[in-house]
Amino acid sequence: MNQTSSYRDRALLIPCQGERMLALLSEPAQAPAGKTGVLVIVGGPQYRAGSHRQFTLLGRALASEGVPTLRLDYRGMGDAEGDLRNFETVGEDVGAAIDAFVQAAGLESVLLWGLCDGASAALLYCEAQQDPRVRGLVLLNPWARSDNSLAKTQLKHYYWQRLSQPEFWKKLLGGGVGRKAMQDLLANARAALGHSKPGQVPAAPSTGQQTDSRPYLQRMAKAWREFGGAIQLIISGNDLTAKEFLDHAAADPHWRGLLSQGKVQRVDLAMADHTFSNRADSLAVQQHTLAFARQTHL
């Protein structure tokens, strides 16, 4: 580490069910600002660095401001041992990471930070474990996919907008790409009108066994409703996954009123894409996360 650095990184090997996970702990170079750290739960098929190194940059930025941050490869991901699993079966991994994080950094509590199905995994962990060490949640564009929800979201937020554009009709009348777009539109309309199985989603190959038969979206709603800490919800304005979550939360009775609870701090980044790839949006996420961490009694 450079002597002028305001953070330091070190690797942790974390045991979990007879296998080992790798995590990177970013710590303040000086004494931390408090006794709460941020645990980053990865989402999708990616490892602890994140898309365009966003998790690495987030962890180091927070550590530079006095907030220890742990970035985890759960089992089957990145450099961790084990077979690939999906977000519904990583509860043991999250619990083991909290144990190691608290001990290594001398913490009393953590904030769980998750993007996409990492956000969903954070809520599912809270619903299953009700871990008192989890003081707050930072949830970015949570995953809320069901059999026909994506088709409905595409119809509502993409295809109807395309139908109002003159260039779409020019392409359609000219054949080729336009005709293919119309075929896609009709296919999505058929899918959107199909029978939904709420909360079901094709799972990634996984050795983890899901023993709870309730749809995951219902369990997420229960966790949200019962969670005693604060929740920061960060929404990208240019992201179908985010719109899919908002549409589901507005329509599903299990989610009614949850986003408007007093414990929820909502942040809308109008131009951001799913992974906040624009530098300004990435910095905004870091700043909002830091502000939230400071508000939750570091």
N, C-alpha and C positions, 0 to 999 in steps of 0.2 A: 504493500500500500504506500502511495506517495505520502510523505510527511505532512503535506498541506491538505490532504483529503479530509473531508468532514464525515466520512463514513468508512467502514471496513467491511469486506465480505469474507465469510467463511462457510465451508461446506459442512453439512450435518448428514450423517447416515442414520436413518430412523428405522428401527425395527417395527414390523407390522405383520402379525400372523405368520411368523417364521420367514418372512422376506424383508428385504431392505429397500427403503425409499431414499432418494437423494433430495436434499433441499439446500438452498442457498440463503444464508442469513445475512442480511445487510443491517449493520449496527451503527449507531452514532459513534464517532471517534471519541467523543467525550461522554460524560454521563447522559443517559437517556432522559427525555423530558418528563417521563412518568413511568407507570407500571403497566401500560397497555401497549401491545404491539399489533401489527396488521399481518394476518395470514392470508396470502394470495392463493386461491383455489383455481387452478387452470380450468379452462373450458374447451371442449372440442378436442380434436386430435393435435394437440400442441403440448410443448413442455414448458418448463419453468421460465424460460426467457420471454415467451409470448410472441405474438405477431409483431413484426418490426421492433422487437426487443422491448415492447411496452412494459412488461412486468419487471424486467431488469431496471429500466429507467425509473419506474414508479418506486421500486424498493429502495433504490439509491437516493432518490429525491426525498422520500420520507425519512430515511435514516439520517440524511444530512440535516433534517429539521428536528432530529431528536426522537424519531419514532422507529423502533426496530421493526423490520419487515422480513417475513419468511416466505420464500417462493418454493413451492413443493412440486416434485414429480411424484404423483401417486403411483401405486403399483401398476406395472404394465405400460407406463408412460415415460418418455425420455430415458434417463439413465437409471430408473428404478427397476428392481427385479419384479418378476411375476408376469402374469398374462394380462392382456388388455381388458379393461373393464369400462363400464359407462358410469354416468353421473349418479345413477340410482344405487350404485353398489360401492361407493367410496367412503361411506360413513366411518368405517374403521380406520381408514387412511387419514381422514381429517382429525379424528380423535387422537390417533398416535402422533400426528404432527403438532397438535396443540400441546400434548404432554411434553414433547421434546422442546418446543419453542419456549414454553413457560420456564422450563428448567434451564435451558441454555442462556436465555436472555434475562433471567431473574424477574419474570413478569407475574402479575396477578390476574390479568385478563387479556382478551384478544378481541379484535374486530375481524370478522370474516369478510373478505373482499373477493367477489366473483363476477366474471363476465360470462354471459350466455349461459350454458349449462353449468358453469362454475357457480353462478348465482343460484341456480336451481339446487345444486348440490349443497350449498350452504344452508338453504332453507330446509332441505330434507334432513340434514344433520341435526339442525335445531329441533325439528319435529320429533325425531327419533330419540335424541339424547337429552334434550333440555339441559344442556351443559351451562352451569352458572358462570363459567369463565368467559363465555361469549357475551360481551357487553354491547356490541353493535354489529350491524350488517351494512356493507356497501354492495349494492346489487346493480349491475350494469346490464341492460338489455336482456333480462331473464328469458330463458328458453321456455316456451309454452306451446310446443307443437302437439297437435292431435291429427287424426287421419285426414281431416279436410280443412284444418285451420289455415294452412299455408295457401291453399287454393282460394279461400275466401279473402285472405289478406291481399293476395296478388290482384284479385278482381277489384277490391275496394280501393287500393292505394296505387295500383300500377296500370291495369288495363283500362279502367274507365278514363283515366287521365290520357292514355294513349289514344283512345277513341276520339278525344276532343282535338287532336292535333292533325292539321291538314296533311302533314307529310306522311302520317300513317296511312291515310286513304290513298294517297298517291302511290305508295308502295303496294298497297293492296290491289289497286286497279292495274298496277304494272306486273302483278304476279310475283314470283320469287319470294323474297324476304317477307313482304307484306302478307302473302298467302300463308306462309308458315306462322306468322304472328297471329293471324286469325284462327288457324288450327289450334295454336296454343291457348288462345282465349277460350275457344269452345271446350277444349279439354279441361281447362281450369273451372269453367262454369259447371261442367258435369261433375267434377270432383267436389266442388263447393256445395252442390245440391245433394250429394251422397249422404249416407248415414254416418255420423261421426261416432267415434269411440273416445270420449274425452279423456285426455291424459295419456293415451297410449302413443308410443313413439318407437320406431324401429331401434332396437338396442344395438350398441356396439358389441362385438364378441367379448364375452366376459366370463370369468370364472366366479365372480361374486354372485351369490344367490339372493334374489329379492324375495323376501318372505312375506312382505306386506302386500296384500292384493288390492288395496285401495289405489285408484289412479293417482299418479304422482302429483298432478296439478291440485287435487284435493288436499293432499298432504302438505304441499307448499302453502296453500291458503290457510290451513290450520296452523302451520308454523308461524306465518305472518301475523295471524290474528292473536296468537297467544304469546308471541315474543315480548319479553318485558323490557328490552332495550330499545335503542333508537335505530331507525332504518334510513339509509340514504339510497334513493333510487335515482340512478343516472340513465337518461334515455337519449339515444341518438335519433335525430330527426330524419336522417337519411338511411334508414335501416328497416327492412321488412320484419326481421326478428323482433325488434322493439315494438313495431306496430302490431304484430301478431300478439304479443304479450298484453299490450294495452287493450286491444279488441277483446281478448279473452277475459281480462279483468273487468271490463265493462259489461260483458254479457253473461258471465257465469255467476249464478247466485252464491256460490261458495266464496267468491271474491268481492261481493257487493260491498262497497264502502271502504275496502281495505286500503286503497291508495290515498284516501283522503283522511286517514287517521292522523291524530296530532303528533304521533311519534315518527311520522314519515316526512323526510325532507326530500323533495323532488327537485331534480336538476335536469333541465331540458337543454341539450346542445343541438341547436336547430340544423346545423350543416354537417354534423358528425356522421361518419359511417359506422359500421358495426364494431370495428376494432379501434376507432378513434385514430386512424392512421395519419391524419393531418397533424402536424406538429402543434398547432395552436390548440386543437381539441385534446391532444394528449396532455399538454401542459394544464389545460383546464381541468381534466380529470385529476391530475396530481394535486392541484390547488384545492379542489373541492374535497378530495379525500383527506388532505391534511387538515383543512378547516373542520371537517366532521370529526376527525380523530381528536383534535383539540377540544371540541365541544363535548366529547363523551368522557370527560373527566380523566384525562391522562394523569 
